[in-house]
Amino acid sequence: MNVGIIGAGQLGQMLALSGFPLALGFRFLDSSADAPGARVAPIVVGAFDDAASLRALAAQVDLVTYEFENVPVEALRDMAAARPCFPPVEALRVSQDRVLEKELFGRLGIPTPPYRAVDSRADLEAAVAALGLPCVLKTRRLGYDGRGQRVLRRRADLAPAWEALGSAPLILERFVAFDREVSIVGARGTTGETRCYPLVTNTHRGGILRVTVAPTRAARLQRAAEAHLRRVMDHLGYAGVLTLEFFVERGRLVANEMAPRVHNSGHWTIEGAVTSQFENHLRAILGLPLGDTSPRGHAAMVNFIGAMPDAARVLALPGVHLHDYGKAPRPQRKLGHATVVARTAAGRDAVLRRLLRLVPR
C-alpha cells in the first residue's frame, strides 16, 4: 500500500516514519526537492496546483492525504477524483477561511468570539462599532503562526492595520482575554470509530507555538472539547486526525480554529502516548482500528524556532527525545522539537525548566 502525501515538510516526514512499521510506502508532492520528507521517501517535485504533478503523484499511490491546510481546494478535488483522499475536501475548504470556519462552529453550537466579516474600510468601522475594542483583525485566508493579524486596542490602530491587511478579505474578532490556550487532537476512521487525546495546554509567543504540556487535568473541559471535536468530525464525515484550538475564558472553551491534519500541539504523542497522532492518522484513513490515545505519564513538547540547541546537552536530560527536522536555520522557522516524558507532573516540569534554558533566544 502506497500513501501519497501532499506536502513534504516535517509533518509529512513524521507521518511516513510512523507508517513504516505498518509496511506502508510513501510518495510526496512538494515544490522543493530537499524538503524534510526527502530523507524518507521520494518526492514528486511540482506546485500543489499543477495538474501534471498531481497526476504523477496519483499514478504512484493508492490513496492521498495532506500535511498542511493551504493546499488549493480545486487541486484536491481533482486528486480526489483519481484516488481516495482524506481528510475530506470539505474540511479543507472550511478550514481555509476563518469566516466559513466560524460559521460551521456556530451551526454546531460551538462557542466562538463574536466576529464580523470585513471587506472594506467602512466594514471595519462598522465591525469595530459593533464589537468594541480591543479586537483582532485577521486575514480570512493563509494566516498561520501569527501571520496576517493585528490587535486593535484603540481607534488609532485601525488605519495602520487596514494599511497592512486591507488588500485581502478580513475578519474582525472580539479580543478574548483568555486564561490559557488549549487544544485537542482526535482521530476518526473511515468506519466512524473515534478516539480523542487528552486536552493540552499551549504557550505561544509571536503567534508561534513554543510549548505544549500534556495532559491538561480538567475533566469538564476535556468532556466539552471532545464533544465539540466529535460534532465537527461527524458533521464532515471526517477521516484522519483533526485538531481544535480553544481559548479558555472564565472557565469555558471558546473555539479559535481547526486544523484538518496532524498538528504541532500533538507532537508530544510520539513518545508521550500509547499511539502517536501520526500513526492514528494513517490508521484512520486506511480504515484500520484506531490505537490507544492514553498518555504514557506526563509529557511536554518544546519547539525550536530559528535555531537548534546543542543536541548533546538536550539528550543528556532525562526522559527527553530530540527531533531535528534537518531544515536550514531561518528566523521564525520551526527547525525541530524535543519531548519530555516523565512519570509525574512535577518530574516533567523540572526537566522542562532545564530544557527551556537550552533553547536559543
Stockholm file with secondary structure:
# STOCKHOLM 1.0

chainA/1-361         MNVGIIGAGQLGQMLALSGFPLALGFRFLDSSADAPGARVAPIVVGAFDDAASLRALAAQVDLVTYEFENVPVEALRDMAAARPCFPPVEALRVSQDRVLEKELFGRLGIPTPPYRAVDSRADLEAAVAALGLPCVLKTRRLGYDGRGQRVLRRRADLAPAWEALGSAPLILERFVAFDREVSIVGARGTTGETRCYPLVTNTHRGGILRVTVAPTRAARLQRAAEAHLRRVMDHLGYAGVLTLEFFVERGRLVANEMAPRVHNSGHWTIEGAVTSQFENHLRAILGLPLGDTSPRGHAAMVNFIGAMPDAARVLALPGVHLHDYGKAPRPQRKLGHATVVARTAAGRDAVLRRLLRLVPR
#=GR chainA/1-361 SS CEEEEECCSHHHHHHHHHHGGGTCEEEEEESCTTSGGGGTSCEEESCTTCHHHHHHHHHHCSEEEESSTTSCHHHHHHHHHHSCBSSCHHHHHHHTCHHHHHHHHHHTTCCCCCEEEECSHHHHHHHHHHHCSSEEEEESSSCCTTTTEEEECSGGGHHHHHHHHTTSCEEEEECCCCSEEEEEEEEECTTCCEEECCCEEEEEETTEEEEEEECCCCHHHHHHHHHHHHHHHHHHTCCEEEEEEEEEETTEEEEEEEESSCCGGGTTHHHHBSSCHHHHHHHHHHTCCCCCCCBSSEEEEEEEESSCCCHHHHHTSTTEEEEECCCCCCTTCEEEEEEEEESSHHHHHHHHHHHHTTSCC
#=GC SS_cons         CEEEEECCSHHHHHHHHHHGGGTCEEEEEESCTTSGGGGTSCEEESCTTCHHHHHHHHHHCSEEEESSTTSCHHHHHHHHHHSCBSSCHHHHHHHTCHHHHHHHHHHTTCCCCCEEEECSHHHHHHHHHHHCSSEEEEESSSCCTTTTEEEECSGGGHHHHHHHHTTSCEEEEECCCCSEEEEEEEEECTTCCEEECCCEEEEEETTEEEEEEECCCCHHHHHHHHHHHHHHHHHHTCCEEEEEEEEEETTEEEEEEEESSCCGGGTTHHHHBSSCHHHHHHHHHHTCCCCCCCBSSEEEEEEEESSCCCHHHHHTSTTEEEEECCCCCCTTCEEEEEEEEESSHHHHHHHHHHHHTTSCC
//
